[in-house]
Each structure stands twice: as C-alpha cells, then as structure tokens.
Amino acid sequence: MKSHQNPDRWMVSWADFLTLLFAFFVVLYASSQADRARAERVSESVRRALEQGGFTALLASVLGGTVNDLGQGNAQRKGPGGAGIVRHQGPKEGLDEGLGGAVVELRPVLSYLVQQLKDEIEAGKMHVSLQPRGLVVSFQEGAFFKSGDATVSEENMQAIAKVAQVIKTLPNPVRLEGHTDPIPIHNDRFKSNWELSAARAIAMLELFRDRFGLPEDRLSIAAYAANAPVAPNDTEEGRARNRRVDIVLLSKIGVRAEPDAEPGEEAWPPKPTARR
C-alpha cells in the first residue's frame, strides 16, 4: 500500500526558516538600539563631567565598573571586576583592560573638545584630531607664538586653559611636540629649527605645569623641527600649518612607545668580569 505524500510539505520548512529569520532581525534591531542608547549616555556623561568635574567617575558609571574597585578586570563589566580608571598599575600594566590602565577612551573627549574649541578651530588657530598615538590638539604658531620666538602669547590663553582643564580630568600621559617648517632659522637665540621646536615644547610644558597645575611627571616633550609635517611645505599655507605645537593625550598605543618610568636592568655597557 502506497502512502500519500503531501506536495505542500516544503511550506512547513519554509515557514520555520522565515520565523528564524524574523527572530534574527529582531535581535539585531534590539542590539543596535541598546548601543545607540549607551552612546548617548556616554556623550551626556562626558559633557556633565567636564563641566562639573569628576570625569573618570561618571564615565565609569556609564560603561560599568567603579572607580575604587580593587579587583582586576574590565571597566565595561559590572561588579567588582570593573576597573579603577585613575589607578596606575605600573608603567605599562593593564593597558589592554578596557578603561582599567593608565589611559581612558579618548573619542568622547574629542567630541567635547571640538565643541568647546569651535571658534578657535574655525579661525584656524587650533586643530583637533584622534590618531593612533592619541588625541592631538595642535596649537598653530601664528596664534600662540611670534615668528622665531618661543614665548607663549597671552592673547589666546583662554583656549589653552580649556585644553588644560580637560587634561586635568584625565589620567593619560601628555606629550608636547614642537614642529617647524623647513625654512632655516638663525637668530640671536636659536641656531636651528631643532632648537626652536624644542624651546616651544618646553615653553608650553612650563605653562601647563606652572599656571595650570599639571603634574610634571605626566608631561614629556619632543622636538621634530621640520620632520613631521601635516601639510605640504611648497605653499605658505602649508608651512603655516606645519609650524605648531601638538599637545598629545597619549592612547594605549602611544603609551607603549614611551620609556618606562621605572629603571630596568642595564644591558649596556656590559658589566666588567673579574679576572682570576
């Protein structure tokens, strides 16, 4: 006896497939809505924190974890494993643990600085960018220094104060980098662009330390002369952009390139061996 086969059986499998596909898209949609909501909370927390103080505590409360936890873990996890943003674990320990090392996520800070420095950015006095080495705030020579001089102008001190206030709320190390164009300089004070770029970086470091109270153990300088341009040097506009001091809030990648704060074992010169 032959069994009767229903030619419409394929519709059962097709209906199951459509049901699973629908459930999949529902999960995707729910996840995207949650991420958007958390991003909005992060942005709002950064704005309030930098206006009222307490940046690290507010950011940690949004992403999860607490500032004073003693356990080790990821600051984006709830509970005791949440990391303390301001707790230094050694020169380069913990830098891969979310917000648990010596640096914090800089993207929300970028958005805040762009908003606060809108007038200066539009006037061409400053540039703000997020690079692998960190958050870079460029002070253009024409707005902050006289030509061939390393004295910081008082005219735009309010803009410098805004940057200093943000730096004070963050644990990230800061490197101040001096840059020039390739046109040689030789005056009574500076014999080369190397000396000029170094002097300007030092002048900005002393300003952050003495006037705005930043601890000097968080600060370092670098001088590049004309060797790290951000624009072509074949036009006056490009050379003007290259004459700058960059304030770099170092990211995890940038911190790894810095020397350790604690001395390590000396490999050179070799220790003398005793002769018998």
N, C-alpha and C positions, 0 to 999 in steps of 0.2 A: 504494500500500500504506500503510495507516494504522499509525503507531507506537503501541505500547501505552503508556499513561500510568498510572503507579502512583499511586493516590489517597492513598497514605501519605507522599508526598514531603515534605509540610509538617512531618512529625515530625523530619526532619533539621535544618531551620532552627530548630525549637523546641528541639531538644537543644543546638544551638550557643548559642542565647540563654541557656538555663539554665546552661550551662558558664561563659559570660562573667559572668553574674550572680553565680554562686558565687565566681568569682575576685575579683570586685569586693568582696564582703563579707569575703572572707579578707584582702584588703589593708586594708580599714577596720579590722578587728579587730586586725591586727598593728600598725597605726599607733597605735591607742588604747592598746594595751599598752605601746608604747615611750614614749608621752607620760607615762603613769602612772609608769613606772619612773624617768624623768628627774625628775619632780616629787618623787618620794620621795627621790632622791639630793640634790636641791636643799635640801629640808627638813632632811635629816640634816646636810648641809654647813653650813647656817646655824647649826644648834644647836651643832655642834662648834666652829665658828669663833668664835661669840660667847662661848663658854665658855673657849676657849683662846687667842683672838686670831687674827689673820690672816684676817679675814672676806673681804676682797677676793680674796685668792689662792685660797681654797677655792671661792668661788662661781664664779670664772672657770674653775677647773679642771673644774667640773661642766658649765658651759654651753659650754665650748670657748674656745680662745684662752688667752693667757698674760698675766701682769701686766706683764712687761717688754718686750713686743714693741714694735718701733719702727715697724712698718708700720701703715698706716691701714686700718681695716676694721671688721667686726662682731665683737664678742666672742663671739657664738654660733657663729662659724665656726672650724674647726680651722686650725692653721697660723699663719704669720707675720701674716696679716690680723687675727688676734684682737687685741682692743684692750686697752690697759692701763687698768684701772679707775681707778687713782689718778693717772693722768697728766692734768693740766689742759691743755687745748688753747687756752686763751683764754677770755674771759668767757662766750661762748655758742657756741663752735665745737664740733662733734662731738656735740651733744646728741641727734641723731637716729640715732646709730650704735650701737644696742643699748646695751651697757654701756660704750661707749668714750668717753663725755664726762665731764662733771663730776658726774654723778649715777649711781646704780645703781638697779636694780629694787627696790621697797620692799615688795612683797607678802610675801616670805619674812620680812622684818624685822617686819612687822605680826604675823604668826603667833607669832614668837618673843617679842615684847613682851607680847602678850596672855597668853601662858603665864607669863612672868616676873612680870607685874604682876597676876596673877589675884586675889590677896587685896585689893589696893588698888582694883581695878575693881569687885569685888563689894561693897566697902564704900562705893562711890560717891565715893571720893577722886580717882579719875582716870578718864578715858575715852580710848580709843584708836580711831582711825578712819583709813581710807585715802580721801582725797579727791583730786580732780584736781590741786590745788595741791601735794599731798604727803601724807606720813604725819603725822597730827596727834595729839599727846599733850596732853590737857587736864588741867591741874592745877587742881582746884577750890579756891576761896578758903577754904572752911571748913577744909580740911586743911592748907593751906600759908601762909595769911596770917590775921592777926587783922582783925576788921572795921575798915575805914577806915585800914588801915596797909599799908605796902609792905615790911615786913621779913619775909623768908622764915623760917618756923618750922623749928626743928631737929627737931621731932617725927617728921616723915616724910622725913628726909634720905636714908634708905636707898633709898626709892623713886626719889628724884631721881638718886641715884648709879647706879641700874640704867639709867635713861634716858641719863645722861651716858656710861656705858660703851659703850652701843650707838652713840651719836653719834660717839664717838672712832674706831670701826672703819669708819666710812663717810666718803666724800668729799663728800656732799651739803651744800650750804649750809643754814644753820639760821636761821629767823626766829622770834623770840619776841614773841608778840602779847598785849597786855593788854586785858582786857574787863571791863566792869562791868554792873550793872543800871541802869535809868533813874532810880532814886531819887536826887535831888540830894545831893551831899556838900559840906560846907563846915566844915572844922575848922582847927586851927592850922597844919596842914601843907599840906593840899590844898584848893584853892578850887573844884575841879570834878572830875567823873569823868574828864575828859581827863587831868588831872594824875595822878590815882590810877592809871589804867590804864598810863600811860607809866612811872610810877615802879616799878610792879610788874614790867613787862617788863625794865626796866633792872636791877632787883634780881636777877632770875633770870639775866640775861646775865652780871652780875658774878660770880654764884655759879658758873656753868659755867666762866667764864674763870679765876677766882682759885682756886677749890677743886678743880675737876676738870680743869684744864689744857687746856681747849678754846681753840684759837687764835681771837683776836677777829676776824681777817679772814674767818672763816667765819660770823660771827654778825651779826645785824641785829635791830632791834626795830621794832614798830609798835604804835600805841595807837588803839583803836577806841571807847573809852568804851562806850556802850550801843548802838552802831550795827551790831553784828554778832551778834545773839542766836542761840542754838541752841535755845531753848525759849521759849514764851510768857511774857511778863512779868506776866500777870494773876494768877499764883499765886506763893506764896513758894517752892515747889519749883522753878518755872521760873526765877525770879530767881536762886535759888541756883546753878543750872546755868550761868547766864549770867555769873556772877562767877567769872572764871577767867583763867589764863594758858595760852595754847596754845603748845606747842613744835612747830614745823612743820619737818620734814625735807623740803626742797623737792624736788619732782619736776621733770621736764623742763619741764612747763608752768609750774610755779611759778618756776623759774629765769628763764624768758623774761620774766616780769613784773618782775624785779629790774633796777635800773640796772647798766650795765656798770661793771666795776672800773676800766677804763682810760678816761681822758678822751677825749671825741670832739671834733669840730670845733664850736666855739661858733656857734650860729645867732642868738643874741640876748644882749646888744644888738648891733645892726649896727655893723660897723666904720666909723669915720668916713672919708669920702672926702676926698682932698686937693683943695683949691681952687686953681685957677690964677689 
